[in-house]
Amino acid sequence: MTLQVASNANQAPALFTKYIAPIEHTPRTYASEGYVLPSDEQERQRLLFSLLALRLVLQHNVLKAAFGNRVLLAPLPAVEDLKVLECGTGSGIWLLDLATELKGNFHGFDIESRLFPRNAPGNLFFTMNSVTRMPEWWAESYGLVHQRLLLAALNAYQWKEAINEMYRVLIPGGSVQLGEAGPWKSGSVTEKHQTLVQNLFESRGLLLDCAVHIPQMLSNAGFIEIKTEVKTIPLGRWAGQTGIDGRDNFMGVFRGMKTPVLKMGGLGFVQSEAEFDRLLDEVEVEWDATPGSEIEFFIFTAQKPLSSAL
Ligand SMILES: C[S@@+](CC[C@H](N)C(=O)[O-])C[C@H]1O[C@@H](n2cnc3c(N)ncnc32)[C@H](O)[C@@H]1O
């Protein structure tokens, strides 16, 4: 994939300007213009009234199952009062789950607060911050920093800022754990759809292939002991309930990109809202009918050296 970073993340590179005539439809609201997934009241309501149906909960369960029911892959530093930080926490589902396994203090933050859990236990708290610029006074405070699925939110420069910030807020010997989706495959409709998503990401300067770059970015920031685990998640009915769960989650992700795609005039792939919906319906049918349809998911772990003099 050619990386094309827009000088302004909200501005389309020249390649796409000929397509930009927004297609009228009823948009959902978005946390920020640079972020291409929905995070709105509709999702908040679904969290309150139907936890099992919530895509972020389903997503957490799908990812946890793919990694052998583990939420934590990173080693923990030998400290008595462990402090855990989660960047882009969303509904806090990962942090809530980890808090059932570990003793410590758990802090999640996000640029959007509407999905924060209302009745979290007393050792969990949530704040509004951006991963690209955390408060100065968080320096060397946390034993573990986690971030999952911000690929639709960060451009190349913001990735660098975010990873440098994670390094700064970790104590020496602390660990980072990052989880990101990779490429997906099925048949020809999926190939077309993947190109559409790639073009959407490129038009916003986002890194769809961030998983390729993360190990180097971690190393550049000063992290050591960089490790990668990758699992494939089956997509579609052919793989039984696991495939249905994977399909429902990732179809939810991709259907949620409708507004950004239509705002960009369909990026040369679709001419109307109905055409977008039809394309996504066809992707879903293809996944159901094509054994081997799957998406890769990566978890990276790394450590801040005990001494920077090493
Ligand atoms: C796909 S959701 C993932 C939520 C959660 N990490 C999970 O795995 O369930 C991405 C989240 O990142 C948040 N986000 C986007 N840009 C951010 C930024 N610069 N700093 C912090 N959070 C951000 C969004 O508001 C959204 O809640």
The ligand as an SDF file (V2000), in Angstrom:
LIG
                    3D

 27 29  0  0  0  0  0  0  0  0999 V2000
  -12.5890    1.5810   17.6440 C   0  0  0  0  0  0  0  0  0  0  0  0
  -12.7390    2.4150   19.1650 S   0  0  0  0  0  0  0  0  0  0  0  0
  -11.8540    1.2680   20.2020 C   0  0  0  0  0  0  0  0  0  0  0  0
  -12.2490    1.4040   21.6390 C   0  0  0  0  0  0  0  0  0  0  0  0
  -11.4690    0.4830   22.5860 C   0  0  0  0  0  0  0  0  0  0  0  0
  -10.0310    0.7260   22.4820 N   0  0  0  0  0  0  0  0  0  0  0  0
  -11.7750   -0.9740   22.3410 C   0  0  0  0  0  0  0  0  0  0  0  0
  -10.9070   -1.6890   21.8220 O   0  0  0  0  0  0  0  0  0  0  0  0
  -12.9020   -1.3880   22.6610 O   0  0  0  0  0  0  0  0  0  0  0  0
  -11.5480    3.7630   19.0470 C   0  0  0  0  0  0  0  0  0  0  0  0
  -11.6450    4.7740   20.1730 C   0  0  0  0  0  0  0  0  0  0  0  0
  -10.5470    5.6750   20.0530 O   0  0  0  0  0  0  0  0  0  0  0  0
  -11.0020    6.9750   20.4410 C   0  0  0  0  0  0  0  0  0  0  0  0
  -10.0530    7.9910   19.9310 N   0  0  0  0  0  0  0  0  0  0  0  0
   -9.9280    8.4680   18.6730 C   0  0  0  0  0  0  0  0  0  0  0  0
   -8.9160    9.3570   18.6120 N   0  0  0  0  0  0  0  0  0  0  0  0
   -8.3860    9.4590   19.8620 C   0  0  0  0  0  0  0  0  0  0  0  0
   -7.3200   10.2070   20.4400 C   0  0  0  0  0  0  0  0  0  0  0  0
   -6.5810   11.0730   19.7160 N   0  0  0  0  0  0  0  0  0  0  0  0
   -7.0520   10.0540   21.7580 N   0  0  0  0  0  0  0  0  0  0  0  0
   -7.7850    9.2040   22.5220 C   0  0  0  0  0  0  0  0  0  0  0  0
   -8.8190    8.4610   22.0250 N   0  0  0  0  0  0  0  0  0  0  0  0
   -9.1160    8.5800   20.7130 C   0  0  0  0  0  0  0  0  0  0  0  0
  -12.4000    7.0450   19.8660 C   0  0  0  0  0  0  0  0  0  0  0  0
  -13.1730    8.0630   20.4720 O   0  0  0  0  0  0  0  0  0  0  0  0
  -12.9100    5.6250   20.1510 C   0  0  0  0  0  0  0  0  0  0  0  0
  -13.5390    5.5500   21.4080 O   0  0  0  0  0  0  0  0  0  0  0  0
  1  2  1  0
  2  3  1  0
  2 10  1  0
  3  4  1  0
  4  5  1  0
  5  6  1  0
  5  7  1  0
  7  8  2  0
  7  9  1  0
 10 11  1  0
 11 12  1  0
 11 26  1  0
 12 13  1  0
 13 14  1  0
 13 24  1  0
 14 15  1  0
 14 23  1  0
 15 16  2  0
 16 17  1  0
 17 18  1  0
 17 23  2  0
 18 19  1  0
 18 20  2  0
 20 21  1  0
 21 22  2  0
 22 23  1  0
 24 25  1  0
 24 26  1  0
 26 27  1  0
M  CHG  2   2   1   9  -1
M  END
$$$$
